Amino acid sequence: MPPRWNEDRLTAKLGIDYPVIQGPLGGLSSQKLTAAVSNFGGLGSFGAHGLTPEAIKEAIAEIRSLTSKPFAMNLWVSMEDEGARTSDENAFNRCLASLTTHLAALGAPHPKFKPYSPARFEDQARILLDAKVPVFSFIFGIPPREILEECRAKSIVTIGTATTPEEGAVLQEAGVDAIVASGFEAGGHRGSFLRAAEDSLTGTLSLVPQIVDNVDVPVIAAGGIGDARGVVAVLALGAEGVQVGTVFLACEESGASLFHRQALRGKKAGHTALTKGFTGRLARGIHNRLLQELNQEGTAVLPYPLQRSLVRNLAIPAEAAGRSDLLPLWAGQSANLSTCTDVSGFLTSLVEEISEIAGPIIQWSAARREKQILK
């Protein structure tokens, strides 16, 4: 019997029905969205990098109360950029200057400088290990060897993220179970760690086959995948699954604000750009007034995560005022393909469309992968 598109090494390893992974979405994920994707038969993910260990523990418990299916918890291995611990009040005030006019117009108080209080990846990871989460995914690096060994001992599936072929090779050497190949079309942060993000802008269609041909573990394609056509395309390139973020961000179940979801469904969602202005790390969002101003030459930006905390002081009152032009609106380049309003409806349609067109392509791709393994 010829292989079915949804039956491969990835679905077998994860214990899911369909090789469709919901992107973790950082601070915009929700327990409801994670559970909805998992309950359908995909893999829901929850981005926990901005949470305290106690909050992570509570999030895991809530997800488990909503689903008995596998789900992923996602962390950032690199928690801060160079200069975060030494950045002072003068730097804070220079960067605040680009936001003061908007804060005043919104009637919002001007934030005061506070010394940076660092968080530890190891403390966050310990919660995931102790909770024995089904899947531990991560970006911006590779966890210490002892953490990966404990994951293997506890049968926790590990998924690393690569933005270049070199990162894919290093992740395989570390012994991860699967690799996300994240093209530069992706929304939000992609997680480059061997070179600067600006020097790691490989597109999905180029990145996926390069990583597939050089690793033995399943590869998950991410970046610019917004519908069945995109899924079938990357499966033909050798990927055994897809990770989709922006499409799910537009769903009612996501943690995105109403204005963010409306923007994703609007005509301007197709115009995205890269910026460091939202968080201090290069990421993609919808081009709006805030992004344009923060990208202006000479605009000072704090190191991550200080810039992220600073911009939140504007984002919170801007959201309350309905000012989407002053919000960080994360989105990938295929945002205009987003049709998702509810998870179940979107995934039902996606699965049906993939099944209609994927047959011959999947058979060819599976045969080619088999030849590659035998070499």
C-alpha positions in Angstrom: 0.0 0.0 0.0 1.5 3.4 -0.9 2.3 5.7 2.0 -0.3 8.2 3.2 0.8 11.8 3.6 0.1 11.8 7.3 1.9 8.6 8.2 5.7 9.1 8.6 8.5 9.0 11.1 7.4 12.3 12.7 3.8 11.3 13.4 5.0 7.9 14.8 7.6 9.6 17.0 5.2 12.2 18.3 2.1 10.0 18.6 -0.1 12.3 16.5 -2.4 11.8 13.5 -1.2 14.6 11.3 2.3 16.1 10.9 1.0 19.6 11.5 2.6 21.5 14.4 1.3 24.8 15.7 4.1 27.3 16.1 4.7 28.2 19.7 3.9 31.9 19.1 5.9 33.2 22.0 3.8 35.4 24.3 0.7 35.1 22.1 0.2 31.4 22.6 -2.7 30.1 24.7 -3.5 26.9 26.5 -6.8 26.8 24.6 -5.1 27.0 21.2 -2.5 24.4 22.2 -5.1 21.9 23.3 -7.4 22.5 20.3 -4.6 21.7 17.8 -3.6 18.6 19.8 -7.2 17.4 20.2 -7.6 17.6 16.5 -4.6 15.3 16.0 -1.8 17.8 15.3 0.7 19.0 17.8 -0.2 22.0 19.8 2.7 24.1 21.1 3.0 26.6 24.0 5.7 29.3 24.0 6.8 29.6 27.6 10.0 31.6 27.3 8.6 34.7 28.9 7.1 33.0 31.9 8.5 32.3 35.4 9.0 28.6 36.3 5.8 28.7 38.5 3.8 30.1 35.6 5.1 27.4 33.3 4.1 24.8 35.8 0.6 26.3 35.9 0.4 26.4 32.1 1.3 22.8 31.7 -1.3 21.8 34.2 -4.0 23.8 32.4 -3.1 22.3 29.0 -3.3 18.8 30.5 -6.7 19.6 31.9 -7.8 20.4 28.3 -6.2 17.6 26.3 -4.9 14.1 26.9 -3.0 14.2 23.5 0.7 15.1 23.0 1.7 18.7 23.1 4.9 20.7 23.1 6.4 23.3 25.4 8.8 25.7 23.8 11.7 27.6 25.4 14.5 29.9 24.2 17.9 28.6 25.1 19.5 32.0 24.8 17.7 34.3 27.3 19.5 37.5 26.7 21.8 39.4 24.3 25.2 40.9 25.0 25.0 44.1 26.9 21.7 43.3 28.7 23.3 43.1 32.1 25.3 46.2 31.7 22.7 48.4 30.0 22.2 51.5 32.2 19.6 54.3 32.7 21.1 56.5 30.0 20.6 53.8 27.4 17.1 53.2 28.7 16.2 56.9 28.3 17.7 57.1 24.8 15.5 54.2 23.6 12.5 55.5 25.4 12.7 58.7 23.5 11.3 57.1 20.3 8.1 56.1 22.3 7.5 59.2 24.4 5.2 61.0 21.9 3.0 58.0 21.6 2.9 57.4 25.3 1.8 61.0 25.9 -0.9 60.8 23.2 -2.3 57.7 24.9 -2.2 59.2 28.3 0.1 56.5 29.4 2.8 56.9 32.2 6.4 57.0 31.2 8.2 53.9 32.4 11.1 54.2 34.8 14.4 52.5 34.5 14.8 49.3 36.5 17.9 47.2 36.7 17.7 44.0 34.6 16.7 40.9 36.5 17.9 37.9 34.4 15.9 34.7 34.1 17.6 31.2 33.7 16.8 28.8 30.9 17.9 25.9 33.2 15.2 26.9 35.8 12.5 26.9 33.1 13.7 23.6 31.6 13.7 22.0 35.0 9.9 22.5 35.2 9.4 20.8 31.8 11.6 17.9 32.8 9.9 17.4 36.1 6.5 17.5 34.5 7.7 15.0 31.8 6.0 17.0 29.0 5.5 15.0 25.9 7.6 17.3 23.7 10.3 19.9 24.5 11.0 22.3 21.6 13.5 25.1 21.6 15.1 27.9 19.6 18.1 30.1 19.8 20.6 27.4 20.6 20.9 23.9 22.0 20.3 22.9 25.6 23.2 21.6 27.7 24.0 17.9 27.1 22.7 16.8 30.5 19.3 18.3 29.8 19.0 16.4 26.4 20.1 13.2 28.1 17.4 13.6 30.8 14.9 14.2 28.0 15.9 10.9 26.4 15.8 9.1 29.8 12.2 10.4 30.4 11.1 9.7 26.8 10.5 13.5 26.2 10.7 14.1 22.4 13.1 17.0 21.6 12.7 19.4 18.6 15.4 21.9 17.8 15.2 24.8 15.4 17.7 25.5 12.5 17.8 28.6 10.3 20.8 27.4 8.3 22.1 24.0 7.1 25.0 24.3 9.5 22.6 24.7 12.5 20.8 21.6 11.3 24.0 19.6 11.4 24.9 20.8 14.9 21.4 19.9 16.1 21.7 16.4 14.8 25.1 16.0 16.4 23.5 17.0 19.7 21.0 14.1 19.3 17.6 15.9 18.9 14.7 13.9 17.7 13.5 16.3 15.0 14.6 19.6 13.5 12.5 22.6 12.5 13.9 24.2 9.3 12.8 27.7 9.7 12.9 29.9 6.6 13.2 33.7 6.7 9.6 34.0 5.6 8.5 33.1 9.1 6.8 35.6 11.4 8.2 36.6 14.8 11.7 35.2 15.8 13.4 32.4 14.0 16.0 31.5 16.5 19.4 31.7 14.6 22.3 30.8 16.9 25.5 30.1 14.9 25.6 33.3 13.0 23.7 36.6 13.4 20.1 36.6 12.3 20.9 39.0 9.5 23.4 36.5 8.1 21.0 33.5 8.4 18.2 34.6 6.0 17.7 31.4 4.0 14.3 30.9 2.5 12.2 27.8 3.3 12.3 26.3 -0.2 16.1 26.5 -0.2 16.6 25.5 3.5 14.4 22.4 3.8 16.1 20.2 1.1 19.6 21.2 2.3 18.8 20.1 5.8 16.9 17.0 4.7 19.8 15.8 2.7 22.2 16.2 5.6 20.4 14.8 8.6 18.9 11.5 9.5 16.1 12.8 11.8 12.7 14.1 10.6 12.7 17.6 9.3 9.8 20.0 10.0 9.4 22.9 7.5 8.4 26.3 8.8 8.1 29.8 7.3 5.7 31.0 4.7 3.4 28.0 4.9 -0.2 29.2 4.9 -2.3 26.6 3.1 -2.4 23.1 1.6 -0.3 24.1 -1.3 2.6 25.1 1.0 2.3 21.9 3.0 2.5 19.7 -0.1 5.4 21.7 -1.5 7.6 21.2 1.5 6.6 17.5 1.8 7.8 17.1 -1.7 11.1 18.7 -0.6 11.5 15.9 1.9 10.0 17.5 5.1 8.0 15.1 7.2 5.9 17.7 8.8 5.1 21.4 8.9 5.1 24.1 11.6 2.6 26.8 11.1 2.4 29.9 13.2 0.8 33.0 11.6 -2.3 31.0 10.4 -3.0 29.8 14.0 -2.3 33.3 15.4 -5.4 34.5 13.5 -7.7 31.9 15.1 -10.1 32.9 17.8 -8.3 30.5 20.2 -5.0 32.2 20.0 -3.6 34.7 22.6 -3.4 37.5 20.1 -5.5 40.6 20.7 -8.7 41.3 18.7 -6.8 44.0 16.8 -3.9 41.7 16.0 -6.3 39.0 14.6 -8.1 41.7 12.6 -4.9 42.9 11.2 -3.9 39.4 10.1 -7.1 39.1 8.2 -6.7 42.6 6.6 -5.2 43.6 3.2 -2.1 45.1 4.9 -1.0 41.8 6.4 0.8 41.0 3.2 3.3 43.8 3.8 5.7 42.5 6.4 9.2 43.6 7.4 12.1 42.6 9.7 12.9 44.7 12.7 14.9 44.6 15.9 12.8 47.4 17.3 10.1 45.3 18.9 12.3 43.1 21.1 16.0 43.8 20.4 16.2 40.6 18.3 15.5 40.4 14.5 11.9 39.3 13.9 9.1 39.7 11.3 5.9 41.6 11.7 3.3 43.5 9.7 4.6 46.9 8.5 2.9 49.6 10.5 3.7 53.0 12.0 5.5 51.6 15.0 7.7 49.2 13.0 8.6 51.9 10.5 9.6 54.4 13.2 11.7 51.9 15.1 13.4 50.9 11.9 14.4 54.5 11.2 18.2 55.1 11.0 19.6 56.4 14.3 16.8 55.0 16.4 18.3 53.4 19.6 17.4 49.9 20.5 18.1 48.1 23.7 19.5 44.5 23.9 17.0 41.6 24.2 15.0 41.3 26.4 15.2 44.9 27.6 13.8 46.3 24.3 10.9 43.8 24.6 10.0 45.0 28.1 10.3 48.7 27.0 7.9 48.3 24.0 5.4 46.5 26.2 4.9 49.8 28.0 3.5 51.2 24.8 1.8 48.1 23.5 -0.5 47.7 26.6 -2.1 51.2 26.4 -2.1 51.1 22.6 -4.1 47.8 22.6 -6.5 49.3 25.2 -7.0 52.3 22.8 -7.4 50.1 19.7 -4.3 51.6 18.1 -3.1 48.7 16.0 -0.6 51.0 14.3 1.3 51.2 17.5 1.3 47.4 18.3 3.9 44.8 17.4 1.9 42.7 15.0 3.8 39.5 14.4 3.2 37.9 11.1 4.9 35.8 8.4 5.1 36.6 4.7 2.0 34.4 3.9 -0.3 36.2 6.3 -2.6 37.0 3.5 -3.3 33.3 3.0 -4.7 33.0 6.5 -8.3 31.9 6.6 -8.4 30.5 10.1 -11.1 31.7 12.4 -11.4 28.5 14.4 -8.9 25.7 14.7 -11.1 22.7 14.0 -12.6 24.2 10.9 -9.2 25.3 9.5 -7.5 21.9 10.2 -10.4 19.9 8.7 -10.2 21.9 5.5 -6.4 21.7 5.4 -6.3 17.9 5.9 -9.0 17.4 3.2 -7.1 19.6 0.7 -3.8 18.0 1.3 -5.3 14.6 0.9 -6.7 15.5 -2.5 -3.4 16.6 -4.0 -0.6 15.0 -2.0 -0.7 11.3 -3.1 1.7 11.0 -6.0 4.1 13.6 -4.5 4.3 12.0 -1.2 5.0 8.6 -2.7 7.8 10.1 -4.8 9.2 11.9 -1.8 9.1 8.8 0.5 10.8 6.8 -2.2 13.6 9.4 -2.5 14.0 9.6 1.3 14.3 5.8 1.4 17.1 5.9 -1.2 18.8 8.7 0.8 18.8 6.6 4.0 20.2 3.5 2.2 23.2 5.4 0.8 
